[in-house]
Amino acid sequence: MTVTADDLRTLLSSTEPGATLVLEEGRTRVYSGDEVRERSSWVVTTLDDLRRELPDAGNPTAHDLDERAAMLDDMIAGQGG
């Protein structure tokens, strides 16, 4: 699995402006929006998108994070990532 619930927790706790979870060299990382524009990283999801997609982004359950991580991981696999 490339994307984990811990990756999503890291993204949710980020204070970077425009925080974005990216796939870079086979690993996930959280960058600010400016850093993403400067690099050629593959965008997995943004903080804003993740907050919209979780039922309770302010207090997500482990199940919600695991489920969303699996969905994002499947999306990456479908793109050949």
PyMOL Python script that loads the backbone (N, CA, C, O; Angstrom):
from pymol import cmd

cmd.read_pdbstr("""\
ATOM      1  N   MET A   1       0.850  -1.188   0.000  1.00  0.00           N
ATOM      2  CA  MET A   1       0.000   0.000   0.000  1.00  0.00           C
ATOM      3  C   MET A   1       0.886   1.238   0.000  1.00  0.00           C
ATOM      4  O   MET A   1       1.825   1.342   0.790  1.00  0.00           O
ATOM      5  N   THR A   2       0.586   2.158  -0.876  1.00  0.00           N
ATOM      6  CA  THR A   2       1.354   3.396  -0.989  1.00  0.00           C
ATOM      7  C   THR A   2       0.819   4.469  -0.050  1.00  0.00           C
ATOM      8  O   THR A   2       1.591   5.120   0.653  1.00  0.00           O
ATOM      9  N   VAL A   3      -0.493   4.656  -0.035  1.00  0.00           N
ATOM     10  CA  VAL A   3      -1.118   5.675   0.818  1.00  0.00           C
ATOM     11  C   VAL A   3      -1.674   4.986   2.059  1.00  0.00           C
ATOM     12  O   VAL A   3      -2.386   3.986   1.965  1.00  0.00           O
ATOM     13  N   THR A   4      -1.336   5.542   3.226  1.00  0.00           N
ATOM     14  CA  THR A   4      -1.808   4.977   4.484  1.00  0.00           C
ATOM     15  C   THR A   4      -2.647   5.986   5.251  1.00  0.00           C
ATOM     16  O   THR A   4      -2.657   7.177   4.940  1.00  0.00           O
ATOM     17  N   ALA A   5      -3.342   5.490   6.248  1.00  0.00           N
ATOM     18  CA  ALA A   5      -4.114   6.380   7.126  1.00  0.00           C
ATOM     19  C   ALA A   5      -3.184   7.380   7.810  1.00  0.00           C
ATOM     20  O   ALA A   5      -3.570   8.526   8.042  1.00  0.00           O
ATOM     21  N   ASP A   6      -1.967   6.957   8.134  1.00  0.00           N
ATOM     22  CA  ASP A   6      -1.011   7.884   8.751  1.00  0.00           C
ATOM     23  C   ASP A   6      -0.647   9.026   7.807  1.00  0.00           C
ATOM     24  O   ASP A   6      -0.457  10.161   8.245  1.00  0.00           O
ATOM     25  N   ASP A   7      -0.548   8.726   6.513  1.00  0.00           N
ATOM     26  CA  ASP A   7      -0.290   9.793   5.536  1.00  0.00           C
ATOM     27  C   ASP A   7      -1.411  10.826   5.571  1.00  0.00           C
ATOM     28  O   ASP A   7      -1.168  12.032   5.517  1.00  0.00           O
ATOM     29  N   LEU A   8      -2.645  10.328   5.664  1.00  0.00           N
ATOM     30  CA  LEU A   8      -3.793  11.239   5.691  1.00  0.00           C
ATOM     31  C   LEU A   8      -3.834  12.020   6.994  1.00  0.00           C
ATOM     32  O   LEU A   8      -4.213  13.192   6.997  1.00  0.00           O
ATOM     33  N   ARG A   9      -3.451  11.395   8.103  1.00  0.00           N
ATOM     34  CA  ARG A   9      -3.366  12.124   9.382  1.00  0.00           C
ATOM     35  C   ARG A   9      -2.326  13.244   9.286  1.00  0.00           C
ATOM     36  O   ARG A   9      -2.546  14.354   9.772  1.00  0.00           O
ATOM     37  N   THR A  10      -1.201  12.936   8.657  1.00  0.00           N
ATOM     38  CA  THR A  10      -0.158  13.947   8.464  1.00  0.00           C
ATOM     39  C   THR A  10      -0.685  15.109   7.637  1.00  0.00           C
ATOM     40  O   THR A  10      -0.448  16.270   7.969  1.00  0.00           O
ATOM     41  N   LEU A  11      -1.386  14.806   6.579  1.00  0.00           N
ATOM     42  CA  LEU A  11      -1.964  15.856   5.741  1.00  0.00           C
ATOM     43  C   LEU A  11      -2.975  16.677   6.536  1.00  0.00           C
ATOM     44  O   LEU A  11      -2.972  17.905   6.460  1.00  0.00           O
ATOM     45  N   LEU A  12      -3.836  16.007   7.296  1.00  0.00           N
ATOM     46  CA  LEU A  12      -4.853  16.724   8.084  1.00  0.00           C
ATOM     47  C   LEU A  12      -4.236  17.628   9.140  1.00  0.00           C
ATOM     48  O   LEU A  12      -4.829  18.642   9.508  1.00  0.00           O
ATOM     49  N   SER A  13      -3.065  17.277   9.627  1.00  0.00           N
ATOM     50  CA  SER A  13      -2.433  18.090  10.670  1.00  0.00           C
ATOM     51  C   SER A  13      -1.498  19.158  10.110  1.00  0.00           C
ATOM     52  O   SER A  13      -0.922  19.941  10.865  1.00  0.00           O
ATOM     53  N   SER A  14      -1.349  19.189   8.792  1.00  0.00           N
ATOM     54  CA  SER A  14      -0.447  20.148   8.164  1.00  0.00           C
ATOM     55  C   SER A  14      -0.972  21.575   8.295  1.00  0.00           C
ATOM     56  O   SER A  14      -2.172  21.833   8.203  1.00  0.00           O
ATOM     57  N   THR A  15      -0.035  22.487   8.513  1.00  0.00           N
ATOM     58  CA  THR A  15      -0.363  23.912   8.552  1.00  0.00           C
ATOM     59  C   THR A  15       0.180  24.634   7.317  1.00  0.00           C
ATOM     60  O   THR A  15       0.097  25.858   7.213  1.00  0.00           O
ATOM     61  N   GLU A  16       0.738  23.857   6.383  1.00  0.00           N
ATOM     62  CA  GLU A  16       1.273  24.438   5.151  1.00  0.00           C
ATOM     63  C   GLU A  16       0.135  25.015   4.313  1.00  0.00           C
ATOM     64  O   GLU A  16      -0.911  24.379   4.187  1.00  0.00           O
ATOM     65  N   PRO A  17       0.312  26.201   3.739  1.00  0.00           N
ATOM     66  CA  PRO A  17      -0.721  26.736   2.854  1.00  0.00           C
ATOM     67  C   PRO A  17      -0.857  25.869   1.610  1.00  0.00           C
ATOM     68  O   PRO A  17       0.132  25.582   0.936  1.00  0.00           O
ATOM     69  N   GLY A  18      -2.074  25.456   1.309  1.00  0.00           N
ATOM     70  CA  GLY A  18      -2.311  24.616   0.140  1.00  0.00           C
ATOM     71  C   GLY A  18      -1.732  23.222   0.293  1.00  0.00           C
ATOM     72  O   GLY A  18      -1.332  22.603  -0.693  1.00  0.00           O
ATOM     73  N   ALA A  19      -1.681  22.716   1.531  1.00  0.00           N
ATOM     74  CA  ALA A  19      -1.073  21.414   1.802  1.00  0.00           C
ATOM     75  C   ALA A  19      -1.602  20.351   0.848  1.00  0.00           C
ATOM     76  O   ALA A  19      -2.805  20.244   0.610  1.00  0.00           O
ATOM     77  N   THR A  20      -0.667  19.567   0.306  1.00  0.00           N
ATOM     78  CA  THR A  20      -0.992  18.575  -0.708  1.00  0.00           C
ATOM     79  C   THR A  20      -0.179  17.311  -0.454  1.00  0.00           C
ATOM     80  O   THR A  20       1.023  17.370  -0.193  1.00  0.00           O
ATOM     81  N   LEU A  21      -0.857  16.165  -0.537  1.00  0.00           N
ATOM     82  CA  LEU A  21      -0.184  14.872  -0.442  1.00  0.00           C
ATOM     83  C   LEU A  21       0.228  14.471  -1.838  1.00  0.00           C
ATOM     84  O   LEU A  21      -0.607  14.403  -2.740  1.00  0.00           O
ATOM     85  N   VAL A  22       1.520  14.200  -2.030  1.00  0.00           N
ATOM     86  CA  VAL A  22       2.036  13.838  -3.337  1.00  0.00           C
ATOM     87  C   VAL A  22       2.754  12.496  -3.274  1.00  0.00           C
ATOM     88  O   VAL A  22       3.158  12.032  -2.208  1.00  0.00           O
ATOM     89  N   LEU A  23       2.898  11.896  -4.432  1.00  0.00           N
ATOM     90  CA  LEU A  23       3.686  10.679  -4.586  1.00  0.00           C
ATOM     91  C   LEU A  23       4.954  11.078  -5.317  1.00  0.00           C
ATOM     92  O   LEU A  23       4.910  11.604  -6.429  1.00  0.00           O
ATOM     93  N   GLU A  24       6.080  10.820  -4.677  1.00  0.00           N
ATOM     94  CA  GLU A  24       7.356  11.222  -5.250  1.00  0.00           C
ATOM     95  C   GLU A  24       8.373  10.119  -4.978  1.00  0.00           C
ATOM     96  O   GLU A  24       8.632   9.773  -3.825  1.00  0.00           O
ATOM     97  N   GLU A  25       8.939   9.579  -6.032  1.00  0.00           N
ATOM     98  CA  GLU A  25       9.934   8.515  -5.919  1.00  0.00           C
ATOM     99  C   GLU A  25       9.403   7.334  -5.110  1.00  0.00           C
ATOM    100  O   GLU A  25      10.130   6.731  -4.320  1.00  0.00           O
ATOM    101  N   GLY A  26       8.127   7.013  -5.318  1.00  0.00           N
ATOM    102  CA  GLY A  26       7.522   5.866  -4.662  1.00  0.00           C
ATOM    103  C   GLY A  26       7.107   6.077  -3.222  1.00  0.00           C
ATOM    104  O   GLY A  26       6.670   5.137  -2.559  1.00  0.00           O
ATOM    105  N   ARG A  27       7.234   7.286  -2.733  1.00  0.00           N
ATOM    106  CA  ARG A  27       6.854   7.601  -1.345  1.00  0.00           C
ATOM    107  C   ARG A  27       5.899   8.776  -1.323  1.00  0.00           C
ATOM    108  O   ARG A  27       5.905   9.617  -2.222  1.00  0.00           O
ATOM    109  N   THR A  28       5.079   8.825  -0.288  1.00  0.00           N
ATOM    110  CA  THR A  28       4.184   9.967  -0.140  1.00  0.00           C
ATOM    111  C   THR A  28       4.864  11.028   0.710  1.00  0.00           C
ATOM    112  O   THR A  28       5.648  10.730   1.610  1.00  0.00           O
ATOM    113  N   ARG A  29       4.542  12.254   0.398  1.00  0.00           N
ATOM    114  CA  ARG A  29       5.075  13.413   1.128  1.00  0.00           C
ATOM    115  C   ARG A  29       3.999  14.491   1.135  1.00  0.00           C
ATOM    116  O   ARG A  29       3.124  14.517   0.270  1.00  0.00           O
ATOM    117  N   VAL A  30       4.075  15.367   2.110  1.00  0.00           N
ATOM    118  CA  VAL A  30       3.172  16.513   2.161  1.00  0.00           C
ATOM    119  C   VAL A  30       3.988  17.762   1.854  1.00  0.00           C
ATOM    120  O   VAL A  30       4.990  18.050   2.509  1.00  0.00           O
ATOM    121  N   TYR A  31       3.537  18.492   0.846  1.00  0.00           N
ATOM    122  CA  TYR A  31       4.176  19.742   0.446  1.00  0.00           C
ATOM    123  C   TYR A  31       3.154  20.868   0.487  1.00  0.00           C
ATOM    124  O   TYR A  31       1.945  20.638   0.436  1.00  0.00           O
ATOM    125  N   SER A  32       3.660  22.075   0.578  1.00  0.00           N
ATOM    126  CA  SER A  32       2.787  23.242   0.437  1.00  0.00           C
ATOM    127  C   SER A  32       2.394  23.350  -1.031  1.00  0.00           C
ATOM    128  O   SER A  32       3.013  22.735  -1.898  1.00  0.00           O
ATOM    129  N   GLY A  33       1.371  24.129  -1.295  1.00  0.00           N
ATOM    130  CA  GLY A  33       0.942  24.338  -2.673  1.00  0.00           C
ATOM    131  C   GLY A  33       2.050  24.898  -3.543  1.00  0.00           C
ATOM    132  O   GLY A  33       2.182  24.503  -4.701  1.00  0.00           O
ATOM    133  N   ASP A  34       2.855  25.817  -3.004  1.00  0.00           N
ATOM    134  CA  ASP A  34       3.964  26.394  -3.769  1.00  0.00           C
ATOM    135  C   ASP A  34       5.010  25.341  -4.110  1.00  0.00           C
ATOM    136  O   ASP A  34       5.531  25.313  -5.225  1.00  0.00           O
ATOM    137  N   GLU A  35       5.319  24.467  -3.136  1.00  0.00           N
ATOM    138  CA  GLU A  35       6.307  23.415  -3.387  1.00  0.00           C
ATOM    139  C   GLU A  35       5.824  22.457  -4.477  1.00  0.00           C
ATOM    140  O   GLU A  35       6.612  22.006  -5.308  1.00  0.00           O
ATOM    141  N   VAL A  36       4.533  22.152  -4.466  1.00  0.00           N
ATOM    142  CA  VAL A  36       3.988  21.240  -5.473  1.00  0.00           C
ATOM    143  C   VAL A  36       4.151  21.843  -6.861  1.00  0.00           C
ATOM    144  O   VAL A  36       4.507  21.142  -7.808  1.00  0.00           O
ATOM    145  N   ARG A  37       3.892  23.138  -6.982  1.00  0.00           N
ATOM    146  CA  ARG A  37       4.022  23.799  -8.283  1.00  0.00           C
ATOM    147  C   ARG A  37       5.472  23.820  -8.767  1.00  0.00           C
ATOM    148  O   ARG A  37       5.721  23.807  -9.973  1.00  0.00           O
ATOM    149  N   GLU A  38       6.434  23.852  -7.835  1.00  0.00           N
ATOM    150  CA  GLU A  38       7.851  23.902  -8.194  1.00  0.00           C
ATOM    151  C   GLU A  38       8.405  22.538  -8.583  1.00  0.00           C
ATOM    152  O   GLU A  38       9.414  22.448  -9.283  1.00  0.00           O
ATOM    153  N   ARG A  39       7.746  21.482  -8.131  1.00  0.00           N
ATOM    154  CA  ARG A  39       8.221  20.117  -8.389  1.00  0.00           C
ATOM    155  C   ARG A  39       7.315  19.453  -9.416  1.00  0.00           C
ATOM    156  O   ARG A  39       6.244  19.959  -9.753  1.00  0.00           O
ATOM    157  N   SER A  40       7.770  18.323  -9.894  1.00  0.00           N
ATOM    158  CA  SER A  40       6.915  17.562 -10.804  1.00  0.00           C
ATOM    159  C   SER A  40       6.438  16.304 -10.074  1.00  0.00           C
ATOM    160  O   SER A  40       6.650  15.184 -10.537  1.00  0.00           O
ATOM    161  N   SER A  41       5.800  16.510  -8.939  1.00  0.00           N
ATOM    162  CA  SER A  41       5.293  15.408  -8.132  1.00  0.00           C
ATOM    163  C   SER A  41       3.880  15.059  -8.568  1.00  0.00           C
ATOM    164  O   SER A  41       3.162  15.901  -9.107  1.00  0.00           O
ATOM    165  N   TRP A  42       3.487  13.824  -8.336  1.00  0.00           N
ATOM    166  CA  TRP A  42       2.157  13.349  -8.681  1.00  0.00           C
ATOM    167  C   TRP A  42       1.227  13.652  -7.514  1.00  0.00           C
ATOM    168  O   TRP A  42       1.426  13.124  -6.420  1.00  0.00           O
ATOM    169  N   VAL A  43       0.230  14.476  -7.720  1.00  0.00           N
ATOM    170  CA  VAL A  43      -0.691  14.876  -6.654  1.00  0.00           C
ATOM    171  C   VAL A  43      -1.656  13.735  -6.356  1.00  0.00           C
ATOM    172  O   VAL A  43      -2.332  13.223  -7.249  1.00  0.00           O
ATOM    173  N   VAL A  44      -1.708  13.344  -5.074  1.00  0.00           N
ATOM    174  CA  VAL A  44      -2.633  12.313  -4.618  1.00  0.00           C
ATOM    175  C   VAL A  44      -3.933  12.973  -4.180  1.00  0.00           C
ATOM    176  O   VAL A  44      -5.009  12.605  -4.651  1.00  0.00           O
ATOM    177  N   THR A  45      -3.836  13.946  -3.282  1.00  0.00           N
ATOM    178  CA  THR A  45      -5.006  14.714  -2.833  1.00  0.00           C
ATOM    179  C   THR A  45      -4.528  15.960  -2.115  1.00  0.00           C
ATOM    180  O   THR A  45      -3.392  16.029  -1.646  1.00  0.00           O
ATOM    181  N   THR A  46      -5.398  16.928  -2.039  1.00  0.00           N
ATOM    182  CA  THR A  46      -5.087  18.141  -1.289  1.00  0.00           C
ATOM    183  C   THR A  46      -5.791  18.082   0.062  1.00  0.00           C
ATOM    184  O   THR A  46      -6.711  17.289   0.263  1.00  0.00           O
ATOM    185  N   LEU A  47      -5.354  18.916   0.965  1.00  0.00           N
ATOM    186  CA  LEU A  47      -5.989  18.993   2.270  1.00  0.00           C
ATOM    187  C   LEU A  47      -7.453  19.390   2.134  1.00  0.00           C
ATOM    188  O   LEU A  47      -8.320  18.812   2.789  1.00  0.00           O
ATOM    189  N   ASP A  48      -7.724  20.357   1.300  1.00  0.00           N
ATOM    190  CA  ASP A  48      -9.115  20.790   1.104  1.00  0.00           C
ATOM    191  C   ASP A  48      -9.987  19.668   0.569  1.00  0.00           C
ATOM    192  O   ASP A  48     -11.109  19.472   1.035  1.00  0.00           O
ATOM    193  N   ASP A  49      -9.466  18.922  -0.421  1.00  0.00           N
ATOM    194  CA  ASP A  49     -10.237  17.808  -0.977  1.00  0.00           C
ATOM    195  C   ASP A  49     -10.469  16.724   0.072  1.00  0.00           C
ATOM    196  O   ASP A  49     -11.573  16.191   0.185  1.00  0.00           O
ATOM    197  N   LEU A  50      -9.441  16.404   0.830  1.00  0.00           N
ATOM    198  CA  LEU A  50      -9.580  15.373   1.857  1.00  0.00           C
ATOM    199  C   LEU A  50     -10.630  15.770   2.886  1.00  0.00           C
ATOM    200  O   LEU A  50     -11.453  14.948   3.290  1.00  0.00           O
ATOM    201  N   ARG A  51     -10.601  17.011   3.300  1.00  0.00           N
ATOM    202  CA  ARG A  51     -11.594  17.476   4.280  1.00  0.00           C
ATOM    203  C   ARG A  51     -13.019  17.342   3.725  1.00  0.00           C
ATOM    204  O   ARG A  51     -13.944  16.993   4.458  1.00  0.00           O
ATOM    205  N   ARG A  52     -13.187  17.620   2.438  1.00  0.00           N
ATOM    206  CA  ARG A  52     -14.509  17.487   1.817  1.00  0.00           C
ATOM    207  C   ARG A  52     -14.953  16.030   1.714  1.00  0.00           C
ATOM    208  O   ARG A  52     -16.143  15.729   1.806  1.00  0.00           O
ATOM    209  N   GLU A  53     -13.999  15.139   1.525  1.00  0.00           N
ATOM    210  CA  GLU A  53     -14.321  13.734   1.278  1.00  0.00           C
ATOM    211  C   GLU A  53     -14.557  12.922   2.550  1.00  0.00           C
ATOM    212  O   GLU A  53     -15.174  11.858   2.490  1.00  0.00           O
ATOM    213  N   LEU A  54     -14.084  13.396   3.685  1.00  0.00           N
ATOM    214  CA  LEU A  54     -14.276  12.668   4.939  1.00  0.00           C
ATOM    215  C   LEU A  54     -15.596  13.075   5.582  1.00  0.00           C
ATOM    216  O   LEU A  54     -15.962  14.249   5.551  1.00  0.00           O
ATOM    217  N   PRO A  55     -16.314  12.116   6.164  1.00  0.00           N
ATOM    218  CA  PRO A  55     -17.582  12.444   6.820  1.00  0.00           C
ATOM    219  C   PRO A  55     -17.418  13.464   7.953  1.00  0.00           C
ATOM    220  O   PRO A  55     -18.273  14.330   8.138  1.00  0.00           O
ATOM    221  N   ASP A  56     -16.317  13.359   8.713  1.00  0.00           N
ATOM    222  CA  ASP A  56     -16.049  14.283   9.817  1.00  0.00           C
ATOM    223  C   ASP A  56     -14.555  14.575   9.843  1.00  0.00           C
ATOM    224  O   ASP A  56     -13.813  13.965  10.612  1.00  0.00           O
ATOM    225  N   ALA A  57     -14.114  15.501   9.009  1.00  0.00           N
ATOM    226  CA  ALA A  57     -12.689  15.792   8.874  1.00  0.00           C
ATOM    227  C   ALA A  57     -12.081  16.336  10.158  1.00  0.00           C
ATOM    228  O   ALA A  57     -10.875  16.211  10.375  1.00  0.00           O
ATOM    229  N   GLY A  58     -12.896  16.931  11.001  1.00  0.00           N
ATOM    230  CA  GLY A  58     -12.387  17.455  12.265  1.00  0.00           C
ATOM    231  C   GLY A  58     -12.075  16.368  13.272  1.00  0.00           C
ATOM    232  O   GLY A  58     -11.274  16.574  14.184  1.00  0.00           O
ATOM    233  N   ASN A  59     -12.698  15.213  13.114  1.00  0.00           N
ATOM    234  CA  ASN A  59     -12.491  14.098  14.014  1.00  0.00           C
ATOM    235  C   ASN A  59     -12.695  12.784  13.252  1.00  0.00           C
ATOM    236  O   ASN A  59     -13.625  12.031  13.542  1.00  0.00           O
ATOM    237  N   PRO A  60     -11.819  12.514  12.276  1.00  0.00           N
ATOM    238  CA  PRO A  60     -12.024  11.329  11.446  1.00  0.00           C
ATOM    239  C   PRO A  60     -11.778  10.035  12.224  1.00  0.00           C
ATOM    240  O   PRO A  60     -10.899   9.971  13.084  1.00  0.00           O
ATOM    241  N   THR A  61     -12.555   9.024  11.914  1.00  0.00           N
ATOM    242  CA  THR A  61     -12.360   7.725  12.549  1.00  0.00           C
ATOM    243  C   THR A  61     -11.245   6.983  11.818  1.00  0.00           C
ATOM    244  O   THR A  61     -10.912   7.297  10.675  1.00  0.00           O
ATOM    245  N   ALA A  62     -10.680   6.000  12.498  1.00  0.00           N
ATOM    246  CA  ALA A  62      -9.647   5.177  11.878  1.00  0.00           C
ATOM    247  C   ALA A  62     -10.216   4.488  10.644  1.00  0.00           C
ATOM    248  O   ALA A  62      -9.538   4.369   9.623  1.00  0.00           O
ATOM    249  N   HIS A  63     -11.455   4.039  10.742  1.00  0.00           N
ATOM    250  CA  HIS A  63     -12.106   3.374   9.607  1.00  0.00           C
ATOM    251  C   HIS A  63     -12.218   4.319   8.407  1.00  0.00           C
ATOM    252  O   HIS A  63     -11.916   3.923   7.281  1.00  0.00           O
ATOM    253  N   ASP A  64     -12.646   5.556   8.636  1.00  0.00           N
ATOM    254  CA  ASP A  64     -12.773   6.521   7.538  1.00  0.00           C
ATOM    255  C   ASP A  64     -11.424   6.786   6.879  1.00  0.00           C
ATOM    256  O   ASP A  64     -11.334   6.871   5.654  1.00  0.00           O
ATOM    257  N   LEU A  65     -10.374   6.918   7.691  1.00  0.00           N
ATOM    258  CA  LEU A  65      -9.043   7.174   7.127  1.00  0.00           C
ATOM    259  C   LEU A  65      -8.513   5.958   6.378  1.00  0.00           C
ATOM    260  O   LEU A  65      -7.932   6.098   5.301  1.00  0.00           O
ATOM    261  N   ASP A  66      -8.706   4.770   6.935  1.00  0.00           N
ATOM    262  CA  ASP A  66      -8.273   3.544   6.245  1.00  0.00           C
ATOM    263  C   ASP A  66      -9.000   3.384   4.918  1.00  0.00           C
ATOM    264  O   ASP A  66      -8.393   3.039   3.904  1.00  0.00           O
ATOM    265  N   GLU A  67     -10.294   3.634   4.932  1.00  0.00           N
ATOM    266  CA  GLU A  67     -11.104   3.496   3.725  1.00  0.00           C
ATOM    267  C   GLU A  67     -10.665   4.492   2.654  1.00  0.00           C
ATOM    268  O   GLU A  67     -10.506   4.125   1.490  1.00  0.00           O
ATOM    269  N   ARG A  68     -10.472   5.732   3.040  1.00  0.00           N
ATOM    270  CA  ARG A  68     -10.058   6.763   2.076  1.00  0.00           C
ATOM    271  C   ARG A  68      -8.652   6.479   1.554  1.00  0.00           C
ATOM    272  O   ARG A  68      -8.383   6.666   0.367  1.00  0.00           O
ATOM    273  N   ALA A  69      -7.753   6.029   2.431  1.00  0.00           N
ATOM    274  CA  ALA A  69      -6.391   5.693   2.007  1.00  0.00           C
ATOM    275  C   ALA A  69      -6.428   4.573   0.973  1.00  0.00           C
ATOM    276  O   ALA A  69      -5.715   4.636  -0.028  1.00  0.00           O
ATOM    277  N   ALA A  70      -7.247   3.553   1.200  1.00  0.00           N
ATOM    278  CA  ALA A  70      -7.359   2.444   0.249  1.00  0.00           C
ATOM    279  C   ALA A  70      -7.895   2.932  -1.092  1.00  0.00           C
ATOM    280  O   ALA A  70      -7.431   2.483  -2.141  1.00  0.00           O
ATOM    281  N   MET A  71      -8.861   3.840  -1.074  1.00  0.00           N
ATOM    282  CA  MET A  71      -9.415   4.388  -2.309  1.00  0.00           C
ATOM    283  C   MET A  71      -8.339   5.164  -3.081  1.00  0.00           C
ATOM    284  O   MET A  71      -8.222   5.027  -4.299  1.00  0.00           O
ATOM    285  N   LEU A  72      -7.564   5.971  -2.370  1.00  0.00           N
ATOM    286  CA  LEU A  72      -6.505   6.734  -3.019  1.00  0.00           C
ATOM    287  C   LEU A  72      -5.425   5.799  -3.565  1.00  0.00           C
ATOM    288  O   LEU A  72      -4.890   6.025  -4.650  1.00  0.00           O
ATOM    289  N   ASP A  73      -5.112   4.759  -2.812  1.00  0.00           N
ATOM    290  CA  ASP A  73      -4.124   3.783  -3.245  1.00  0.00           C
ATOM    291  C   ASP A  73      -4.591   3.078  -4.516  1.00  0.00           C
ATOM    292  O   ASP A  73      -3.803   2.869  -5.438  1.00  0.00           O
ATOM    293  N   ASP A  74      -5.859   2.716  -4.564  1.00  0.00           N
ATOM    294  CA  ASP A  74      -6.418   2.086  -5.770  1.00  0.00           C
ATOM    295  C   ASP A  74      -6.352   3.030  -6.961  1.00  0.00           C
ATOM    296  O   ASP A  74      -6.077   2.604  -8.082  1.00  0.00           O
ATOM    297  N   MET A  75      -6.604   4.313  -6.719  1.00  0.00           N
ATOM    298  CA  MET A  75      -6.524   5.308  -7.784  1.00  0.00           C
ATOM    299  C   MET A  75      -5.098   5.382  -8.347  1.00  0.00           C
ATOM    300  O   MET A  75      -4.904   5.461  -9.560  1.00  0.00           O
ATOM    301  N   ILE A  76      -4.110   5.354  -7.452  1.00  0.00           N
ATOM    302  CA  ILE A  76      -2.713   5.393  -7.883  1.00  0.00           C
ATOM    303  C   ILE A  76      -2.384   4.151  -8.696  1.00  0.00           C
ATOM    304  O   ILE A  76      -1.763   4.246  -9.755  1.00  0.00           O
ATOM    305  N   ALA A  77      -2.797   2.991  -8.209  1.00  0.00           N
ATOM    306  CA  ALA A  77      -2.526   1.739  -8.914  1.00  0.00           C
ATOM    307  C   ALA A  77      -3.173   1.738 -10.300  1.00  0.00           C
ATOM    308  O   ALA A  77      -2.600   1.221 -11.258  1.00  0.00           O
ATOM    309  N   GLY A  78      -4.356   2.314 -10.396  1.00  0.00           N
ATOM    310  CA  GLY A  78      -5.053   2.396 -11.687  1.00  0.00           C
ATOM    311  C   GLY A  78      -4.358   3.308 -12.685  1.00  0.00           C
ATOM    312  O   GLY A  78      -4.551   3.184 -13.894  1.00  0.00           O
ATOM    313  N   GLN A  79      -3.547   4.227 -12.166  1.00  0.00           N
ATOM    314  CA  GLN A  79      -2.812   5.141 -13.032  1.00  0.00           C
ATOM    315  C   GLN A  79      -1.399   4.637 -13.326  1.00  0.00           C
ATOM    316  O   GLN A  79      -0.627   5.280 -14.037  1.00  0.00           O
ATOM    317  N   GLY A  80      -1.082   3.466 -12.759  1.00  0.00           N
ATOM    318  CA  GLY A  80       0.244   2.900 -12.985  1.00  0.00           C
ATOM    319  C   GLY A  80       1.280   3.428 -12.032  1.00  0.00           C
ATOM    320  O   GLY A  80       2.478   3.343 -12.302  1.00  0.00           O
ATOM    321  N   GLY A  81       0.814   4.000 -10.867  1.00  0.00           N
ATOM    322  CA  GLY A  81       1.751   4.585  -9.908  1.00  0.00           C
ATOM    323  C   GLY A  81       2.327   3.620  -8.943  1.00  0.00           C
ATOM    324  O   GLY A  81       3.128   4.002  -8.091  1.00  0.00           O
TER     325      GLY A  81
END
""", "prot")
cmd.dss("prot")
cmd.show_as("cartoon", "prot")
cmd.util.cbc("prot")
cmd.orient("prot")
